[in-house]
Amino acid sequence: MVKEQTPVRDDEALCICKQCPTYFDCGEPLAFCLYESGTSSCITIERGCICPGCPLYRDSGFTRDFYCTLGGEKTQES
């Protein structure tokens, strides 16, 4: 489940998670990339990733993908 943490940025409105082939709506918050360890408890199958095309990704200088299943940028760096 997405851990309750303060997002790195406050512009989740730019999030494109709902357009991703891996995303499925189970009521969790979006913008998984904004949380240090924001993995989903319901998204378990990776069907493709559009993170690199997201404005939040580009503006934040992120380099990873599949934040919904693998966790935030800092989590994946570990």
N, C-alpha and C positions, 0 to 999 in steps of 0.2 A: 504494500500500500504506500502511497505517496506520504512521506513524512511531513509533518507540519513544520516547515522552516520558512524563514523570510526569503523571498525571492531575491536573486542578485539584482534584478531590475524590476521596475514597477510598470512594465508595458506589455502585459500578457495579451493585450488586444491584438498585437502583431503576430501572435502565435498561429501557425498553420497546421498544427497537429491533426485537426479534424479531417484534413485532406489527405493524410498519409494512409497508404494501404495497410500498414501495421496497426494503426489506431482503431480502437473499438470503444464505443461509449459505454462505460460502466459507472458513470457518475463521479469519476475522479477528476481532480483539477488538471488543467492542461499545462502546457509549457514546461514539460519535464526537464528541459535543459536548464531552467532557471534555478533548480534546486540541487544542492550538493549530492543528495542521494534520493532522487525522485523516481525510483522505479515503480512501475505499476504492479498492482497485485492481480490484475485481470488480463493484462496484455502479456501473452506468453509466447506467441508465434510471430517471428519476424517475417513480414511479407514484403519488405522493401522499406526504404528510408528516404524521406524528403528533407531531413534536417538541413543539409547544406544549402538548400534553396530558401530557407527561412530568413526573414529580415533580422530576427533576434540572433540567429546563428552568426550571420555576417557582422552585425553591429557589435557583437560581444567578442569576436575573434575566436570563436569556438573552432575546434578541429575534429571532434569526435562525431559519432552518430549513434542511433538507436538508444537515445537517452531514456526512453520509456522502459526498455528492458535491461539496459546496462548501467543506468545511473547517470548523474551529472558529470560535467567536464572534469571536475576535481576528483570525483570518485573513480572515473576511468583512468586517470593519470596514475593512480596508485598501483 
